[in-house]
Amino acid sequence: MLKLSEEQCVGMDKREDDDFVRDTALRLKKKFPGITESDDTFHVRLRKALDYANTLPLKEKNVKRDFLFLEAFWPGFYLKPEVDKWLRTPNGYSTDQRVEDYKHVMINRERRGV
C-alpha cells in the first residue's frame, strides 16, 4: 500500500484543484463565448472562488462547478458578508442546496434585468 506524507497529499489536492479550475474555465468559455477574460486572470479568480468553496461542506463536485459558474458571471459574489453568512449558517437546507438556490436566483434576476 502506498503511503503519502501530508505534504504529498496537499500537493495532490492542489494539483486536482488546479486541473478542476482549468477544466471548468475551458467549459465555461466554450459554452459562453462572451467570456473573454484572459486565462491568467480568469483562472486566478476561479481558483480563489474554489479555495473559498473548499471551506464549505459541499458534497457534490457539480455544485463546486456551479460555484465557479457564479464567480465567472458575478465576481466576488461569495465575498459579500450577507452571502457568506447565508452559505455558512445552517438553515435546514444543505450548503449544496443553498448554492443551487443562489445560482437560480441570480440567473432569474439576470433574465428579468434586475
Secondary structure, DSSP 8 states (H G I E B T S, - for coil): -----HHHHHHHHHHHHHHHHHHHHHHHHHH-TT----HHHHHHHHHHHHHHHTTS----HHHHHHHHHHHHHSTTGGGSHHHHHHHHS--SS-HHHHHHHHHHHHHHHHHHT-
